[in-house]
């Protein structure tokens, strides 16, 4: 597939267009049983990849499929396979190529990733040998890359998981650009933070449970620029203008002054 291109000539001078490219929307069994890409999206600045959100099974192939390179910074929401399953292999390959990726995760998640997800390398490497680990505490705004900042927020999930808000600093003003719940059951206090962003992404299913909200539970918090990752949805039959995210979808952050 030809690489997607933003219409750079339509942007104001010095304006940085931030966009999300959806790489996958599948849950834990999706890649194992039918080869679909786990839920992940790529953050682009003027069509250049600056951060990858989650690195579950199938993500690197999807990234290559859409013609983008792996950025230096990867944000991981939690230690489930569909969000971090490719991490050990990718870190080892990139280290062998002379590059240490920046792995950004809330402190409790970072600890689990280093101790458990990276255990397959334990006899040869320490996790710190294979990546730069950035492990901020939750609710603490932290520099992510360039003029972007990230704040992690706890979710309600079967594994320690943290959603986040990514804000952009312009002059002295910070604007919440991207909010993502990560995997979570219905959690209004989290939803209120996510929904304040220019673009917000909610984990929600047709039939919810304790660890994954139902669409109807998230509905009151959705704004004009909210989207839903619905694991297990038939992505081939999602209407074009639906809130449900689809692989290959490019979402531009609305321009703000």
C-alpha positions as CSV (number, residue, x, y, z in Angstrom):
1,X,0.0,0.0,0.0
2,X,1.3,3.5,-0.9
3,X,2.3,5.5,2.1
4,X,-0.4,7.9,3.3
5,X,0.5,11.6,2.8
6,X,-0.8,14.7,4.5
7,X,-1.5,17.8,2.5
8,X,1.3,19.8,3.9
9,X,0.7,22.7,1.5
10,X,-2.7,23.3,3.3
11,X,-1.1,23.9,6.7
12,X,-0.3,27.3,8.1
13,X,3.4,28.3,8.2
14,X,5.2,26.6,11.1
15,X,2.1,24.7,12.0
16,X,2.7,21.1,13.2
17,X,0.0,18.7,12.1
18,X,-0.5,15.9,14.6
19,X,-2.2,12.8,13.3
20,X,-3.0,9.3,14.4
21,X,-2.6,6.3,12.0
22,X,-4.5,3.3,13.3
23,X,-2.3,0.2,12.9
24,X,-4.7,-2.4,14.4
25,X,-7.7,-2.8,16.6
26,X,-7.7,-6.5,17.5
27,X,-7.7,-8.0,21.0
28,X,-5.6,-10.8,22.5
29,X,-6.7,-13.7,20.2
30,X,-6.9,-11.6,17.0
31,X,-3.3,-12.1,15.7
32,X,-2.9,-15.6,17.0
33,X,-6.1,-17.0,15.4
34,X,-6.6,-14.8,12.3
35,X,-3.4,-12.7,11.8
36,X,-5.0,-9.3,12.5
37,X,-2.9,-6.6,14.1
38,X,-3.3,-5.9,17.8
39,X,-4.6,-2.5,18.9
40,X,-2.0,0.1,18.2
41,X,-1.7,3.5,16.6
42,X,1.2,5.7,15.4
43,X,1.5,9.4,16.2
44,X,2.7,11.5,13.3
45,X,3.9,15.0,13.2
46,X,3.7,16.4,9.7
47,X,3.6,12.8,8.5
48,X,6.7,11.8,10.3
49,X,6.4,9.1,13.0
50,X,7.3,10.4,16.5
51,X,5.7,7.9,18.8
52,X,4.2,4.4,18.7
53,X,1.3,3.5,21.1
54,X,1.6,-0.1,22.2
55,X,3.6,-2.9,20.6
56,X,1.4,-6.0,20.6
57,X,1.5,-8.9,18.1
58,X,1.4,-7.8,14.4
59,X,2.3,-4.2,15.0
60,X,5.7,-4.1,13.3
61,X,4.2,-5.8,10.2
62,X,1.4,-3.3,10.1
63,X,3.8,-0.4,10.5
64,X,5.8,-1.7,7.5
65,X,2.6,-2.3,5.6
66,X,1.7,1.4,5.8
67,X,5.2,2.4,4.9
68,X,6.3,4.0,8.1
69,X,9.5,3.4,10.1
70,X,9.6,2.6,13.8
71,X,10.0,5.8,15.8
72,X,12.5,6.0,18.7
73,X,9.7,6.4,21.3
74,X,7.2,3.7,22.2
75,X,4.5,4.1,24.8
76,X,3.2,0.9,26.4
77,X,-0.1,0.9,28.3
78,X,0.2,-2.5,29.9
79,X,1.8,-6.0,29.9
80,X,-0.9,-8.0,28.0
81,X,0.3,-9.7,24.8
82,X,-1.8,-7.6,22.5
83,X,-0.2,-4.5,23.9
84,X,3.4,-5.5,24.5
85,X,3.9,-8.9,23.0
86,X,6.5,-7.9,20.4
87,X,8.5,-5.8,22.8
88,X,11.3,-8.3,23.6
89,X,12.1,-9.2,20.0
90,X,11.9,-5.6,18.8
91,X,14.2,-4.3,21.5
92,X,16.8,-7.0,20.8
93,X,16.7,-6.4,17.1
94,X,17.0,-2.6,17.4
95,X,19.8,-2.9,20.0
96,X,21.7,-5.2,17.6
97,X,21.3,-2.5,14.9
98,X,22.8,0.1,17.3
99,X,19.6,1.8,18.5
100,X,18.1,1.8,22.0
101,X,14.4,2.7,21.9
102,X,12.8,4.9,24.5
103,X,10.1,2.8,26.2
104,X,7.6,5.0,28.1
105,X,5.3,3.4,30.6
106,X,3.8,4.3,33.9
107,X,6.1,3.2,36.7
108,X,4.2,0.1,37.8
109,X,3.8,-1.1,34.2
110,X,7.4,-0.4,33.4
111,X,8.4,-2.6,36.4
112,X,6.3,-5.5,35.1
113,X,7.6,-5.1,31.6
114,X,11.2,-5.2,32.6
115,X,10.7,-8.1,35.1
116,X,8.2,-10.3,33.2
117,X,7.9,-9.3,29.5
118,X,11.7,-9.1,29.1
119,X,12.4,-12.3,31.0
120,X,13.2,-14.2,27.8
121,X,16.4,-12.2,27.6
122,X,17.3,-12.5,31.3
123,X,20.2,-14.9,30.9
124,X,22.0,-12.7,28.4
125,X,20.8,-9.1,28.9
126,X,19.4,-6.8,31.5
127,X,16.3,-4.9,30.4
128,X,18.3,-1.7,30.8
129,X,20.8,-3.0,28.2
130,X,18.1,-3.1,25.5
131,X,16.2,0.2,25.9
132,X,16.0,3.5,27.7
133,X,13.2,3.1,30.2
134,X,11.2,6.2,31.0
135,X,8.9,5.3,34.0
136,X,6.9,8.3,35.3
137,X,4.5,8.0,38.2
138,X,0.8,8.3,37.3
139,X,-0.7,11.8,37.3
140,X,2.7,13.4,36.7
141,X,3.1,15.3,33.5
142,X,6.3,14.2,31.8
143,X,8.1,15.3,28.6
144,X,7.5,12.7,25.8
145,X,9.2,14.1,22.7
146,X,9.8,17.6,21.3
147,X,6.9,19.8,22.6
148,X,4.7,16.9,23.6
149,X,4.0,15.8,27.2
150,X,2.4,12.7,28.6
151,X,0.4,12.1,31.8
152,X,-0.6,8.6,32.7
153,X,-3.9,7.8,34.4
154,X,-4.9,4.5,36.1
155,X,-7.6,2.3,34.4
156,X,-9.8,-0.6,35.6
157,X,-8.4,-3.7,34.0
158,X,-7.4,-7.3,34.7
159,X,-3.7,-6.3,34.4
160,X,-2.1,-3.1,35.7
161,X,-3.0,-0.6,32.9
162,X,-2.6,3.1,32.5
163,X,-4.3,5.3,29.9
164,X,-2.8,8.7,29.1
165,X,-3.3,12.3,27.9
166,X,-0.7,13.7,25.5
167,X,-0.5,17.5,25.5
168,X,1.3,20.0,23.2
169,X,3.1,23.0,24.5
170,X,2.9,26.1,22.2
171,X,4.5,29.2,23.7
172,X,3.1,29.2,27.3
173,X,-0.1,27.3,26.4
174,X,-0.6,23.5,26.8
175,X,-3.3,21.9,24.8
176,X,-4.5,18.3,25.6
177,X,-4.3,16.7,22.1
178,X,-4.7,13.0,22.5
179,X,-6.4,11.0,25.2
180,X,-6.5,7.2,25.3
181,X,-8.2,5.1,28.0
182,X,-6.1,2.0,27.3
183,X,-8.0,-1.1,28.2
184,X,-10.5,-0.3,30.9
185,X,-13.9,-1.1,32.4
186,X,-16.3,1.8,32.8
187,X,-14.4,4.5,34.8
188,X,-16.0,7.9,34.7
189,X,-13.1,9.8,36.4
190,X,-10.8,8.5,33.7
191,X,-13.3,9.2,31.0
192,X,-13.6,12.8,32.1
193,X,-9.9,13.4,31.6
194,X,-9.7,11.6,28.3
195,X,-12.8,13.4,26.8
196,X,-11.2,16.8,27.3
197,X,-8.6,16.1,24.6
198,X,-8.9,17.3,21.0
199,X,-9.1,13.6,20.0
200,X,-10.0,10.9,22.5
201,X,-9.9,7.1,22.1
202,X,-12.0,4.8,24.2
203,X,-11.8,1.1,24.7
204,X,-15.4,-0.2,24.5
205,X,-17.3,-3.3,23.3
206,X,-20.8,-4.1,22.1
207,X,-21.0,-6.3,25.2
208,X,-19.0,-4.9,28.1
209,X,-17.6,-6.6,31.2
210,X,-15.7,-5.6,34.3
211,X,-12.5,-5.1,32.4
212,X,-13.8,-3.6,29.1
213,X,-16.6,-1.0,29.0
214,X,-19.7,-1.4,26.9
215,X,-20.2,1.2,24.2
216,X,-23.3,2.4,25.9
217,X,-21.3,3.1,29.1
218,X,-18.8,5.2,27.2
219,X,-21.4,7.0,25.2
220,X,-22.1,9.9,27.6
221,X,-18.4,10.9,27.5
222,X,-18.0,10.8,23.7
223,X,-17.4,14.1,22.0
224,X,-17.4,15.1,18.3
225,X,-13.8,13.9,18.1
226,X,-14.0,10.7,20.1
227,X,-13.3,7.2,18.7
228,X,-13.8,3.7,19.9
229,X,-11.4,0.7,19.7
230,X,-13.8,-2.3,19.8
231,X,-11.9,-5.5,20.0
232,X,-13.6,-8.3,18.1
233,X,-15.6,-6.0,15.8
234,X,-16.0,-7.0,12.1
235,X,-13.8,-4.2,10.8
236,X,-14.7,-5.0,7.2
237,X,-18.2,-3.9,7.8
238,X,-17.7,-0.8,9.9
239,X,-19.4,2.2,8.2
240,X,-17.0,4.9,7.0
241,X,-18.3,7.6,9.3
242,X,-18.7,5.3,12.4
243,X,-16.9,6.1,15.6
244,X,-15.3,2.6,15.5
245,X,-11.7,2.8,14.6
246,X,-10.4,0.8,11.5
247,X,-6.9,-0.3,10.5
248,X,-5.4,2.2,8.1
249,X,-7.6,5.1,9.3
250,X,-5.8,8.4,9.5
251,X,-7.2,10.8,12.2
252,X,-6.0,14.4,12.1
253,X,-6.0,16.4,15.3
254,X,-8.2,19.5,14.8
255,X,-6.1,22.7,14.4
256,X,-6.0,25.0,17.3
257,X,-4.5,28.5,17.7
